Amino acid sequence: MSNYEVIVIGAGSVGVPTAMAVAEQGIKVLVIDQNASAGQGENKHAIGGIRATHSSPGKILTALRSLEIFSTWQEKTGEDIEWLQGGYLFPVYRKEEEDILKGILPVQKEYGLNIDYVGPEKVKEILPGINEEGLRGGTFSPEDGSASPLLAINAFYRRAVTNGAEFRFGLKVDGVSCENGKVTGVVAGGDVYKAPMVVDTAGPFSATVCGSIGLKIPVYSDSHEAAITEPVKNFFRCMVVDLRPGPGSKNFYFYQNRRGQVVFCITPDPPILGTDKRETSVFLPQVSQRMVSLLPRLKNLRVRRVWRGLYPMTPDGSPIVGWNRDVKGLLHATGMCGQGFMLGPGIGELVARMIAGETTENDEVVLKEFSPYREFAGQEALK
Ligand SMILES: Cc1cc2nc3c(=O)[nH]c(=O)nc-3n(C[C@H](O)[C@H](O)[C@H](O)COP(=O)(O)OP(=O)(O)OC[C@H]3O[C@@H](n4cnc5c(N)ncnc54)[C@H](O)[C@@H]3O)c2cc1C
């Protein structure tokens, strides 16, 4: 097989923008994915939320760059990815959530996020019809937004190809190949594809891919369900995240996309570990009750479709991005948890700079936080 400078394993939320950014530097890159086209892993299960509203510098910096890429994509390329700058609203009804959100405001502001804690009147203005009983206020970050994961990944894929990246679909990587502690390529479909650098963007399957050469990487999957309604006239613009726990669930979130459809998701508690993607009968009654209680106007909407996908989780809820210390040339960009779509373009550019040896001061902040060799203690507050 012809030689490449870089092989990317996985054409998903991270792999495709990575290939786009790497190829843009004139580097010869091949992307291999077991599925038939780009984004058929977990990217297509994302509901499209894009926020820089995180609690740690690394995620904030990465997502701010992603936001820039998503929000200017149409202007720069003429392609519509259904970007909607509606902001993120975290309404607050209890002191617990108020303390969490106010507690992370200083770091959010320090790293350049446009966000504020607003009173109940402002929350009602942002989300007309919100349940007013006990409403204390909330945070609002007007520059966050949403886009279509399907349109975005295909736009990034086309750009990657234009930049010179090659893609092989329907090909499963059976293992990474290495000699004397150095990567030599990957083995797939009985062939060896050679490259001195391999980027692991296999998401929920990173542990299996890295396990092929005896490496342990702490990425495991848990499953989350989402649904989409029929389209109706747009009546709110923001993503709404309710951090309160409920029976069998943690937070839930929803927004109305540019087509007028309400898209929503909930975090099961306890988490449902594993790779099962069959929809459950628990999800819809559970989430709709909570949504209607928060925003009663949603009660007449009809649901069109439900689906279930995987979060590639890490023990502390932050991504894993960094060079492997034992196998030279192997770079991990995985473990995106529930945020791979929004972090993907920022991570892609970061990986391209790492490969080119041109990381910046900010990159070092990000890479320290995302290091594969960190303690994995603690928890990101908005994971
Ligand atoms: C219900 C739900 C809602 C979500 N909502 C959001 C959201 O609003 N915003 C957001 O940012 N994120 C969201 N996410 C999370 C997001 O979908 C993931 O974090 C993201 O898709 C992970 O990106 P990835 O590139 O790591 O994995 P993927 O996109 O799954 O890409 C990995 C690719 O690797 C390929 N692969 C794996 N192993 C191999 C192999 N051995 N050989 C060849 N190919 C291989 C797979 O086929 C796949 O295409 C949501 C997830 C779910 C389930």
The ligand as an SDF file (V2000), in Angstrom:
LIG
                    3D

 53 58  0  0  0  0  0  0  0  0999 V2000
  -27.6130   11.1430   21.9540 C   0  0  0  0  0  0  0  0  0  0  0  0
  -26.3160   11.8780   21.7970 C   0  0  0  0  0  0  0  0  0  0  0  0
  -26.3140   13.2710   21.7200 C   0  0  0  0  0  0  0  0  0  0  0  0
  -25.1130   13.9630   21.5830 C   0  0  0  0  0  0  0  0  0  0  0  0
  -25.1460   15.3150   21.4370 N   0  0  0  0  0  0  0  0  0  0  0  0
  -23.9880   15.9920   21.2590 C   0  0  0  0  0  0  0  0  0  0  0  0
  -23.9900   17.4020   21.0660 C   0  0  0  0  0  0  0  0  0  0  0  0
  -25.0540   18.0500   21.0640 O   0  0  0  0  0  0  0  0  0  0  0  0
  -22.8010   18.0330   20.8790 N   0  0  0  0  0  0  0  0  0  0  0  0
  -21.6090   17.3560   20.8750 C   0  0  0  0  0  0  0  0  0  0  0  0
  -20.5630   17.9770   20.7410 O   0  0  0  0  0  0  0  0  0  0  0  0
  -21.5830   16.0140   21.0420 N   0  0  0  0  0  0  0  0  0  0  0  0
  -22.7210   15.3180   21.2380 C   0  0  0  0  0  0  0  0  0  0  0  0
  -22.6960   13.9740   21.4040 N   0  0  0  0  0  0  0  0  0  0  0  0
  -21.3920   13.2820   21.5320 C   0  0  0  0  0  0  0  0  0  0  0  0
  -20.7330   13.0490   20.1950 C   0  0  0  0  0  0  0  0  0  0  0  0
  -21.6120   12.3690   19.3380 O   0  0  0  0  0  0  0  0  0  0  0  0
  -19.4460   12.2620   20.3980 C   0  0  0  0  0  0  0  0  0  0  0  0
  -18.6650   12.8130   21.4220 O   0  0  0  0  0  0  0  0  0  0  0  0
  -18.6040   12.2820   19.1210 C   0  0  0  0  0  0  0  0  0  0  0  0
  -19.3340   11.8540   18.0080 O   0  0  0  0  0  0  0  0  0  0  0  0
  -17.3650   11.4110   19.3020 C   0  0  0  0  0  0  0  0  0  0  0  0
  -16.5280   11.6770   18.2160 O   0  0  0  0  0  0  0  0  0  0  0  0
  -15.3890   10.6660   17.7900 P   0  0  0  0  0  0  0  0  0  0  0  0
  -14.7940   11.1650   16.5400 O   0  0  0  0  0  0  0  0  0  0  0  0
  -14.5160   10.3830   18.9520 O   0  0  0  0  0  0  0  0  0  0  0  0
  -16.1950    9.2890   17.5150 O   0  0  0  0  0  0  0  0  0  0  0  0
  -17.0480    8.9240   16.2070 P   0  0  0  0  0  0  0  0  0  0  0  0
  -17.7260   10.1060   15.6310 O   0  0  0  0  0  0  0  0  0  0  0  0
  -17.8630    7.7350   16.5850 O   0  0  0  0  0  0  0  0  0  0  0  0
  -15.9090    8.4980   15.1930 O   0  0  0  0  0  0  0  0  0  0  0  0
  -15.1360    7.3370   15.4030 C   0  0  0  0  0  0  0  0  0  0  0  0
  -15.0380    6.6270   14.0770 C   0  0  0  0  0  0  0  0  0  0  0  0
  -14.0780    5.5910   14.1800 O   0  0  0  0  0  0  0  0  0  0  0  0
  -14.5070    4.5110   13.4110 C   0  0  0  0  0  0  0  0  0  0  0  0
  -13.8100    3.3200   13.9150 N   0  0  0  0  0  0  0  0  0  0  0  0
  -13.7530    2.8860   15.1860 C   0  0  0  0  0  0  0  0  0  0  0  0
  -13.0040    1.7700   15.2630 N   0  0  0  0  0  0  0  0  0  0  0  0
  -12.5700    1.5180   13.9960 C   0  0  0  0  0  0  0  0  0  0  0  0
  -11.7580    0.4860   13.4150 C   0  0  0  0  0  0  0  0  0  0  0  0
  -11.2220   -0.4900   14.1540 N   0  0  0  0  0  0  0  0  0  0  0  0
  -11.5430    0.5290   12.0880 N   0  0  0  0  0  0  0  0  0  0  0  0
  -12.0760    1.5110   11.3080 C   0  0  0  0  0  0  0  0  0  0  0  0
  -12.8540    2.4930   11.8060 N   0  0  0  0  0  0  0  0  0  0  0  0
  -13.0790    2.4940   13.1330 C   0  0  0  0  0  0  0  0  0  0  0  0
  -16.0130    4.4800   13.6350 C   0  0  0  0  0  0  0  0  0  0  0  0
  -16.6620    3.7960   12.5760 O   0  0  0  0  0  0  0  0  0  0  0  0
  -16.3440    5.9630   13.6660 C   0  0  0  0  0  0  0  0  0  0  0  0
  -16.7580    6.4560   12.4270 O   0  0  0  0  0  0  0  0  0  0  0  0
  -23.8780   13.2540   21.5180 C   0  0  0  0  0  0  0  0  0  0  0  0
  -23.8880   11.8610   21.5750 C   0  0  0  0  0  0  0  0  0  0  0  0
  -25.0880   11.1670   21.7040 C   0  0  0  0  0  0  0  0  0  0  0  0
  -25.0700    9.6740   21.7530 C   0  0  0  0  0  0  0  0  0  0  0  0
  1  2  1  0
  2  3  1  0
  2 52  2  0
  3  4  2  0
  4  5  1  0
  4 50  1  0
  5  6  2  0
  6  7  1  0
  6 13  1  0
  7  8  2  0
  7  9  1  0
  9 10  1  0
 10 11  2  0
 10 12  1  0
 12 13  2  0
 13 14  1  0
 14 15  1  0
 14 50  1  0
 15 16  1  0
 16 17  1  0
 16 18  1  0
 18 19  1  0
 18 20  1  0
 20 21  1  0
 20 22  1  0
 22 23  1  0
 23 24  1  0
 24 25  2  0
 24 26  1  0
 24 27  1  0
 27 28  1  0
 28 29  2  0
 28 30  1  0
 28 31  1  0
 31 32  1  0
 32 33  1  0
 33 34  1  0
 33 48  1  0
 34 35  1  0
 35 36  1  0
 35 46  1  0
 36 37  1  0
 36 45  1  0
 37 38  2  0
 38 39  1  0
 39 40  1  0
 39 45  2  0
 40 41  1  0
 40 42  2  0
 42 43  1  0
 43 44  2  0
 44 45  1  0
 46 47  1  0
 46 48  1  0
 48 49  1  0
 50 51  2  0
 51 52  1  0
 52 53  1  0
M  END
$$$$
